[in-house]
Amino acid sequence: MRVVDMHCDTIAVLYADHRAGGTVSVLENNLMLDLKKMQAGDYGLQNFALFTNLASIDEPPFEYCMKLLDTFYTELEAHRDLIGIVRSYADIEENLRQGKMSALLTVEEGGVCQGELSFLRNFYRLGVRMMTLTWNHPNELAFPNGRKALEGGHYQAVPDTEHGLTETGIAFVEEMESLGMIIDVAHLNDAGIRDVFLHTKKPFVASHSNARAVCSHPRNLTDEMIRALSERGGVMGINYYGGFLRDVPVGGEDVSRVADMVAHMKHIRNVGGIQVIGLGSDFDGIGGDLELKTAADLPRLAQEMERQGFTEGEIEAVFAGNVLRVYRELL
C-alpha cells in the first residue's frame, strides 16, 4: 500500500513541546503521527509542514519558521536509519531501495517569507519543496477563504471571489514554478486559486482539501476547481478533519468517519477522475472524534474503499500513485 500523505502538522507540535522544555520525539509519541505509527500504517512518504500561525507568534514569521525547520532536521536526522529527507524524486526512489520511508519538507503559510523572494529561494535551498500561499490569515501574497456563524446553528460559507493574488503573490508562484517548489492552494481563497491557474503552467496541489459539493466549508474545492486541477495534472489530498468532511451545525461535534472520506472520493472521482485524488491527513493539526486516530490506522481507509467498490488499482493510486506522479514531474 505504501501511504503517501501530503500534510501533517507534527513538527509544529514537537517544536512547541521542546520550547516548553519537553522531549517528545518524532520516533514514538502520543501524537497522531510518529515514525513507528507510520511503519505500522505502511507509509512510504510523509510531507512534514512547518505550520506557522501569523496571529499567535511573538517574533518575525521567517525567524519562527527557521526554528521549526531546525526541529525538522534535528528530529528526522536522528532517525535516518528509518526515514530519509528528500529534495528530489531520485531521493524517494533511493529511500525505497534502501527500505526507508521518505520525509518531504513543506511550509504551511506563505507569509513566513515576509514578501521576500530571497527568503523563498533560501527556503528552497534548505530543502522546502512545497508551500501553501496562505493559512487562515491574509498575507503579502494572498487571502484565505472563511465562513461565518448564522443564527439557528448553521454556518455560511464565505468564498472570496474578489481578492486575487497580490502582485507579490504572482511573482511568488512564478518563482516557485521556476525553482521546482510545488504550489499548494490549500487554504487559498477562490480568487487566488483562479489566479494560480492563470499565472502558472505546471501541475500544483491542494494538499489537504475536500469537495465543497459534499461539505460546504469554503476550505474545500468546487467542482470547477477539481476539474481544472485534474486537467492541469495536479492532485488534492483528502483531509480527515470532520468539519471538512460533513456540514456541522454551530456547536456541533466534528465527527470524522472513513465512510465520509470515501464519499468525497466518489464525488471527486466522478468530477475529475481517480487521478486527481490523494491523501492529506492534517494529522496533529486536527481534533474532534476521529475514526482514523493515528497514522497506524490507514489500513481501515483502504478496507472501506474496497468495501465501497474501489479497485485495487484505484486504491493504490489514491494512497500513493497519484501524488508520486506529480512529485516525479516537479521535484
DAKAQUI-V74563 format. One record per backbone hydrogen bond with DSSP energy under -1.0 kcal/mol. CO is the residue of the C=O (numbers start at 0). NH is the residue of the N-H. If there is no record, write none. Layout:
# DAKAQUI-V74563
co:CO nh:NH
co:CO nh:NH
This chain:
# DAKAQUI-V74563
co:2 nh:43
co:2 nh:44
co:4 nh:46
co:6 nh:281
co:7 nh:48
co:8 nh:12
co:9 nh:13
co:10 nh:14
co:11 nh:15
co:12 nh:16
co:13 nh:17
co:14 nh:18
co:15 nh:19
co:16 nh:21
co:17 nh:20
co:25 nh:34
co:26 nh:35
co:31 nh:294
co:33 nh:37
co:34 nh:38
co:35 nh:39
co:36 nh:40
co:37 nh:42
co:38 nh:41
co:41 nh:2
co:43 nh:101
co:44 nh:4
co:45 nh:103
co:47 nh:105
co:48 nh:50
co:49 nh:107
co:52 nh:55
co:52 nh:56
co:59 nh:63
co:60 nh:64
co:61 nh:65
co:62 nh:66
co:63 nh:67
co:64 nh:68
co:65 nh:69
co:66 nh:70
co:67 nh:71
co:68 nh:72
co:69 nh:73
co:70 nh:74
co:71 nh:75
co:72 nh:76
co:75 nh:78
co:76 nh:79
co:78 nh:81
co:78 nh:82
co:81 nh:100
co:83 nh:102
co:87 nh:91
co:88 nh:92
co:89 nh:93
co:90 nh:94
co:91 nh:95
co:92 nh:96
co:93 nh:97
co:94 nh:99
co:95 nh:98
co:100 nh:83
co:101 nh:45
co:102 nh:85
co:103 nh:47
co:104 nh:128
co:105 nh:49
co:106 nh:131
co:107 nh:51
co:108 nh:111
co:109 nh:112
co:110 nh:113
co:112 nh:115
co:115 nh:119
co:116 nh:120
co:117 nh:121
co:118 nh:122
co:119 nh:123
co:120 nh:124
co:121 nh:125
co:122 nh:127
co:123 nh:126
co:128 nh:181
co:129 nh:106
co:130 nh:183
co:140 nh:165
co:141 nh:138
co:142 nh:188
co:145 nh:157
co:147 nh:155
co:153 nh:149
co:155 nh:147
co:157 nh:145
co:159 nh:190
co:161 nh:163
co:165 nh:169
co:166 nh:170
co:167 nh:171
co:168 nh:172
co:169 nh:173
co:170 nh:174
co:171 nh:175
co:172 nh:176
co:173 nh:177
co:174 nh:178
co:175 nh:179
co:175 nh:180
co:181 nh:130
co:182 nh:204
co:183 nh:132
co:184 nh:187
co:188 nh:192
co:189 nh:193
co:190 nh:194
co:191 nh:195
co:192 nh:196
co:193 nh:197
co:194 nh:198
co:203 nh:234
co:204 nh:184
co:205 nh:236
co:209 nh:220
co:210 nh:214
co:216 nh:219
co:220 nh:211
co:221 nh:225
co:222 nh:226
co:223 nh:227
co:224 nh:228
co:225 nh:229
co:226 nh:230
co:227 nh:231
co:228 nh:233
co:229 nh:232
co:234 nh:205
co:235 nh:277
co:236 nh:208
co:237 nh:279
co:240 nh:243
co:241 nh:244
co:241 nh:245
co:248 nh:251
co:252 nh:254
co:253 nh:288
co:255 nh:290
co:256 nh:260
co:257 nh:261
co:258 nh:262
co:259 nh:263
co:260 nh:264
co:261 nh:265
co:262 nh:266
co:263 nh:267
co:264 nh:268
co:265 nh:269
co:266 nh:270
co:267 nh:271
co:268 nh:272
co:272 nh:275
co:273 nh:276
co:275 nh:235
co:277 nh:237
co:278 nh:5
co:280 nh:239
co:281 nh:284
co:282 nh:8
co:287 nh:289
co:288 nh:255
co:290 nh:292
co:293 nh:296
co:294 nh:297
co:296 nh:299
co:297 nh:300
co:297 nh:301
co:298 nh:302
co:299 nh:303
co:300 nh:304
co:301 nh:305
co:302 nh:306
co:303 nh:307
co:304 nh:309
co:305 nh:308
co:310 nh:314
co:311 nh:315
co:312 nh:316
co:313 nh:317
co:314 nh:318
co:315 nh:319
co:315 nh:320
co:316 nh:321
co:318 nh:3
co:319 nh:323
co:320 nh:324
co:321 nh:325
co:322 nh:326
co:323 nh:327
co:324 nh:328
co:325 nh:329
co:326 nh:330
